[in-house]
Structure formats: structure tokens, C-alpha cells
């Protein structure tokens, strides 16, 4: 690793520091689903099984970490087994055994700390041999949701990192092979990819469909890549396709094992989930889907304004990397639409914005396409100014959620959560009371959200950015054609 690349480890140090400070001061203790994931690790460690019912009534490190030392309530089990995925407790088991709850949080922070490295690797494909790759990787890594959420006991950030790496490795893998990486390296990547694909559904059943989409997409890429280079390329492409086929065997084996476990534990191969877990109201689904992007406290683009540049870059990403864009889009929708349909709006009592954590990194693809367009057209200053403005705005949000407040958690909608009446931006700038609710959009009232001018203004902003990117793409094509 080059000396300057060591900067990519800085976000990891920040994540660890946040976990340590919060834990030492008793800030943001485990809540929501977190104790239930940890009790599964406790059961594996102490009892050697996944029957967690008895662990709720034992004196465990989990119970001692809960506010007030109150024993966790058994509300997340069917029979003797937890309704949550087994993948995260298995991942946490060694760290939990060594360091209890804090050990598990630090281990997650270390793993999520690989995010800037993954972003850098993908950025090198879009922006090779430039300083922009490290810049973008650091801006992503030092922003939301990673700084505050890296130590939270949820599978979303880990799943998002896996999906981003898998979707981004195709171009990187071909680039390495073209530079002499060899078929052996391609075979190793295929096996690693297969193992990660197989692991995704164990984190949560909602990642089953994305895993299958990524699997099929990589198979198509392998088949197509061999036809591009003529006779020799066909032979190499056949070897790559065979390697990828072997690499995806773990996914099939994994799905078989997961189905057997679910049938044994819950009497259904898809697990304990019921039809009532999702709504069929299209109005409600549309509201939550929009809210996951631009709600004043739950929205992706409110947490990470930098990714608005990705909306502008959508046209370039789709036009230049059509097949990859299709794969990324399908994965994005297969995660976000079930989240929008979930009856537990925005993720329940977890951290605000949790339902977009697993897809946030996917916006890096169009973001990098936008930066490539700006730099290729010699528009360095607009690119620099946009990145600085987005970073400062992102810093304002981060400055408010890193301190103890009522913004961090997604409290129930009928409660008195601070984010329902205000938002970190208006609080930071000390806006008067009459501006606090109107300053940013709100998507929490099915009957009134479509009547809000602020909501329509931000929807118009997204549409305008996408149209501007499309027009810029058309102008560049016309210029290149001339």
C-alpha cells in the first residue's frame, strides 16, 4: 500500500474512537434488535446452540449492558429460536467471546472500516491514477452513516459493503486480468465472491434476491467477457466462466442449508416472516420510499448530501456501464422496496436512517461517473466546489448526531422524537421555531405528505438533477460526434 493510501485507514480509527467514547460515557447503548442478535451469539458461546429462550433469563454481558441493567424481553423469538438471521451472531462470536458487547462493537467497526478501501478500489476503475479516488473514498468513509453506525449491532452495513464489493469487482477484476492478474487470481476472487454471496441471505432473508441478482449478473459478465477478445479471449472467457460457476456453488449450498435451518426452526423454508410484516398500500409504500431518500431525518440525501451528485451522474453511469447499472439498480430496488413496504416504518427504534444503510454505497457508482464527467471536461473547480459544499453540509449533520440528543434514534412516530418537529440542520443554525418544521421535507403522514410544498420542492430537486445529468450527457455526445 502506498504511503498516501494509509489515509484510507483514518475512517476506521474514527469509527473505533466513536465506539469507545460512546461506550465509556454510556451513550447510545444497545437497544432495538441489538440485544437479540447478541443473545444469539451468547447462546452459541455458552450453550453451543441457537435456542435462545433460556438466555433471556440469564445473567449475561448483554443484560448488564442494557440501560438500568434490565433483562431483555423475549419478544423476538418463535418457539426457542430468534427470528433474526444467524449470519451476524456467527460473525460476532469470536469478538463477543473475547470482549463482550464492546468487543462485538469494535469488531464491527473494524470490518466497516474496510469501506474506504472498497470505495477506493472501485474509484480507481472510474478515475484511474488520480487523486480523486482517495478524496471520494475519504469523503464517503468520514460521513454518514458509517461514522455513527459502524458499531451498531445490525447486519445492514456489512451486507451493504459485501454487495458493493461484489458489484464493483467485475470491472476491477477485468482490469487486473488485463494487466496480468492471471486466471488464478480470477478463480480466487470467484470463490471469495461465492462465499460472500452465500453469506448474504444468512444475514437476513431480504438479501436473498440481491444475492441471486448479483450471481446472475456476474455469470453474464463472464460469458460476455470471453467473446470480446476473439479466439484466445473465448478460451480465457470460458475459464473465467468456469471459475465463476465454481465460485457460485457456495451460494447454492448456502441457500439449501438456510432453507433446512428455517424449516427445522420455524416450519417454513423462508423463515419466520409473515404476510402481515409488509403493507400493500401503494400510497404508504411511495411515501416511505421517498422518505428513505429525502425525509428530514430518515433520508439518505439528507444524511449524505454528497450523494446528490450521484443523482446527476445517473445518466452517465447508465450510458457508460449499462449492464452494471442494471445490476446495481435491480439490487437497489430489491432492498429498498421491501424496506418501504415494511410495517415498522424506517426501521423501528434503531438508529434513524437504518433502512438505507445497506444501499448507501451503491450511489458511489453514479457519483464516480459524475466526478469523471466533471474532471474529463476540465471542470475541476466546479467539482471541487461541489465536493467542499457537500462535505461541509455533511459535517453539519454529523456534528449534531455525534453528541447525545434525540435525533439519533428513530423513535416511534407517535412519540415525541425531536426529528419529528425539527432536524439537525435547523438546530445547528439555530433557526427560529416557525422554520424548523418547514426547513426540510417530512414523509411521515400518509394523508398530508403530498400536500407539502417543501416535499415537492425536494422531489423536484432530485428530478432536476437527474434531468440535468441527462442533458449534460446528450451535450457531450453531440460534442464528441461533431
N, C-alpha and C positions, 0 to 999 in steps of 0.2 A: 504494500500500500504506500502511495506517495505521501510525503510529509503533510502536504496540504489536505490530503484526503482524511487525515486524522481528525479534521474538523467535524467529520460526519459522526464521530463518537460523542460530540458535545451534547446533542439532544438526549442521548442515553444517560449521561451524567445528570442532566436536568431532571429527567424522569425519576431517577433514583433519589435525588435530593428532595423532590416534592413528596415522594412516598415517605421518606424518613422524617421530614419535618411534620407532615400531617400526622403520622403515627405517634411521634413524640409529644405532640400537642393535643392529641385526641380529636383531630379534625377529620371529618368525613369518615367515620368508622364504617365497618361492613354493615350493609343493610340490603333490603330488597331480596334479590336472588342470591346474593353473595354468600351468606351463611350456608345456604343449601348446597351450593357447589362445594364449599369447603368441608361440609359434613360428609359428602361422598368420599372425599379424599381421606377424611378421618376414619370412615368405615373401612376403606381399603387398607389403611395403615394398621389399624388396631384389630380389626376382625377378619381381614382378608376377604371381604365380600362387599356387595353393593346393597345389602339390606340395611337401610339407614334408620329404620324406625327406632331401634334401641339407642342410637347415638343422640337422638334429640333429648333424651332424658339423662345423659351422662355429663360428667364434668369434663369438658373438652376445652382446648385452646379457643375454639370458635365461640363457645358460650362466654368465656372470660373476656373476649374482645367486644362483645355486644354492649351497647350503651346500657349502663345500670346493671351489668352482669346478669341480665335476664336471659333465661334459656330460650333458644329459638323455638318457635311454634311449628309444629308439624302440619304445615298447610300445603306442602309441595310434594306429597307422596301419593302414590296409588298402591295400596297394599303395603308391602315393605320397601318398595323401590321408589327413588326420587324420579320425578317427571323430567328432570333436566338431563342433558346429554352427558355421556360418560367421558367424552374426549377431554374436556377441561380438567376435571379432577385427576385423570391419569397424567396429564401434563404437569399438574401442580404437585403431584405426590412426592417426588424427591425433595423439592424445596420446602414443602409443608412439613415433611418428616424432620428436616434439619432446623427449620426456623419458624415453624408455626405459621400463623396468619401473616406476619411481617415477611417471613421468608417467601411465602407464596406471592405476595405483592411485589417484592423485589425481583423475583424470577420473571414475573410477567413484564415488569418494567425493562428488564434486560432484553427480553425477547422482542417487545415492541420497539426497543431501541435499534433494532435492525431496519426499521422503516426507512431512515435516511439513506442507508446503503442500498436498499431496493429501489428507491426513487432515483438515486444517482445512477444506478446501473441502467434503468430504463431511459433516463435523461441522456445518457451517453449515446444511445441509439438515435434519439431525436436531434441532439445538439452535440455531436462528437467534437472532442478536442477544443472545448470552450470552457470558460469559467462559469457559464450559465448552469451547468449540470450541478455543481456543488451549491450554487446560490439557491436554485429551486429546491434541492434536497434539504438544505438547512431551513429555508422558509417553511417548508411543509413540516419538517420534524420539530421545529420550535413553536408550532402553532397548535390550534385545536384540531382534533380532540385529544391529541397524543400527550400533551403536557399534563393535562389534568386526569385523563382517563387511563393512562398506561398502567397504573397499579390497581385498577378496578377489576374485581373478580368476575369478569364476563368474557364470553368467547368471541365477541364481535370484532375487536381489534385484531386478534390473532387470525380469525377467519379472513378478515379484510386483507391483511398482509399476505396470506397464502394465495388468495385469489388474484391479487395484484401481481405478485411474483410470477404466478403461473401464466397469466395473460400477457405479461411483459417479456417472458423468457423466450418466446418464439423468435422475435426479431433479434434479440440478443444472442440466442443460440445460433441462428443462421450467420450472424455477423462474426461470431467466434469461429464457426466452422470455415467460413470464407477466409479467415485469417490464419487458418492452420490449426484450429482447435481439435480437429480429428473426430472420427466416429466414436472413439472410445469415450470421449467427454460427452458426446451426444447421448450415448447409451446410459451413462451415469445420471445425466440430467433427467432422462426419461424415467429411470427408476425412482429418483428423488421426487419428481413430479407425480408419479403414480402413487407413491406413499402419501404425499400431501393431499392429493385428491381423495384417497381413501380415508384420510383422517377428517376431512371437512364434514361429512354427514354425522360423524360421532360427536362433533362439537355441538351441532344442532341439526335436526332433520330439515330445517329450512335451507340448508346449504347443499342438500342432495341435488336439486335441479341445477344450481350453478355448477356443481362439480361435473355433472353429466354434460352440460353445455361446453365447459372447458375441455373435457375429454374428447368430445366430437370435433371441436374446433381444431385442437392440436392434431388430430388424425387427418383432417382435411389439409392442414398446413403441410404435414409430412408428405401426403400424397401429391400435393401441388408442387412442392419444392423440387421434387425429383424430376418433373417434366420440363423445368425451365432451363436446364443446363445441357440439354442434348443427351447423347447416348451415355456418356460417362456419368452425367448428372442423374440419369434414370436409375443407374445401378446404385449410386450413392443414396438417391432418394428412397430406393427400395430398402436399403439397410436402415435408413433413418426411420422409415415407416415400421419396419420390424422391431426396431428398438423401442419406438413409442408404443407399439402394441404390447410388447412385454412390460413396458413401464406402466401401462394402464391396467394390467392384470390385478395389481393391488386394489384398485377401485372396485372391481367385480367381487373379489374375495371379501373386501370390507363390507360391501353392501349386503352380501349373503350373511356375514356374521352379525351385522347390525339388525337385519330382519329377524334372525333367530333369537337374538337377545330380546328384542321388543316383543316377539311372540311369547317368549318364556316369561318375561317380567310383567307385560301388560295385556297379553292376549290379542295383540294386533301388530302386524309387521311394521307399521308406520309409527308405532309408539302410542303414548297416552293422549294424543291430541284429539279433540272432539270438534264436530262442526260448529258448535257454539263459540269456539275460540276466535272466529272471524265473522265480520259483518258482511252482509250482501248489499248494504245501502251504498249505491254509487255516489250519492252526494257526500256521504261521510268519507268514503274512500278518497274521493277527489280532494276534500278539504285536508285530510291528514297527509296525503301525498304532497300537496302544495306546501303544507306546514312543515313537512320534513325538509323542505328546501328554504323557505323564507319566513317561517314563524319567528316572532321576536326573540324566542329563547330556544326553540327546538330546531330552527332551520340551519341547514348545512352552510348556506351562503351568508348567514348572519354570524355564525361561528368562525367561518373561514372565508372572508371576503376575497382573498387571493384567488379562490377557485372561480370567481365570476369571470375571470379572464379565460377560463376553460369553456364557458358558455360561448364566448366569442370564437374560440378555437374549434368548436364542434364541426363547422363546415370543412375546415382544413383536415381535421382528423378523419372524417368520413370519406372525403375525396381522396386522400393520400394513402390511407390504410383501411380500405373498405372492409376487408374481411375481419381484421382485428377490431374495428369499430363495431361491426355487427356482433361479434362475440362479447365485447365489453358492454354494449347496450342491452343484450339479452340477459347477461348476468346481473346487470344493474336492476333491470325491471323485475327479475325473478326474486330479488331480495327486497326491493323497496315496495312493491305492490302488496306482498303479504304483510309487511310492516304497516302499510297504510290501512289494510283491512283488519288488523288486529284490534280486538275489542279493548285491550289495555292501551289506550292512546299514548303514543310517544314513548312507550317503554315502562310505564308504571312509576314506581318510586325509585328507579335507578337515576343515574346522572342524566341531566337534561341533554337531549340530542342523541341518546344512545342508539336509537333506531337507524341513524345514518352512519354510525361508526364503521360498519363493515363495507360500506361502499364509498367512503370519502376518498380513498386513494385512487379510485377509478377515474376521478376527474383530473388526475395528473396527466392522463393521455391527451385530452384536448388542450389542457393548459400548456403542455410542452409543444403542441402543434402551434398554438398561438404565439408563444415566445419564438419559435423557429421562424414563423412568418415575419414577425416584427424585426428580428435580427437580420434575416435574409434581405429585407427591404432597406437595410441600413437605418432602421428607425430605432436606434439604440436608446436615445433619450426618452421617447415615449414608453419604451419597455421598462427602462429604469424607473421613471416616474410612477408608472402604474404599479410596479412591484413595491416601491417605497410606500406609496399611499396605502396599498392593500396591507402591507406589513404593519404600518402604524395603526391602522384601524383594527387589525387583528390583535395588536398589542393592547389596545384599549379594552377589548373584550376579555382578554386573558388576565389583565391586571385586576379586573373585578371578580372573576371566578376563582382566582387562586387564593383569595382571602376568605375567611369564614363569612358566609352570607346565606341568604335564602334563595339565591339564584341557582346554586349548583344542582340541587336535586329537582327532579320532575315530580313535584308533589301532585296529589290528586287534583283534578280540575275544579272540584267543588271546595277545595281548601283555600287557604289564604296565602298561597305561594306568591312570592314577590314578583316573579316573572309574569304573572297574570295581569298585573296592573302597571308594570314598568319593564325595564330592561337594563342591562349593564351599561349600554351606551348613554342613555339619558341620565343614569345615575352618575356616571363618570363626569359628564359635562354639567351636572347639576342643573338640568333643565327644569323649568317650572312645572308645577303639578299638572296643568292643563295640557302640556305637551307630552307628558310621559307615556300615556296610553296610545297617543296617535303617532308617535315618532316612528315606530316600526310596525309592520303588519302583524296581525293576530289571526290565527286559524284554530279556534277552539270552540266556536259557536256555530253549529251547522246551519242554524236559521238566519244568521246575520252576516256570515263572513263574506258573502258575495255582494253585500251592500256597502262594503267599506272602500272608500276611495284610496286609502293607503294600501290596502291589499291589491287593488287593481293597478296602482302605481308600480308596485314591485313586480307584479306579474308582467306588466308592460316593460319593465327594465330587462327582465330575462328574455322576453321575446325580441326586444330591440337589440340586445347584444347578439343573439343568435342570427338575426337578420343582418346586422352589420357585418358579422363574420362571413355570412353567405355572399353579401355584396362585395366584400374585400376579396374573397376567393374568385368571384366572377371577374373582377377588375384585373386580378393578377393573371388569370387565364387569357383574358383579352390582350393584355400587355405582352405576355410571353408569345402568344400567337402572332402578334404584329411583328 
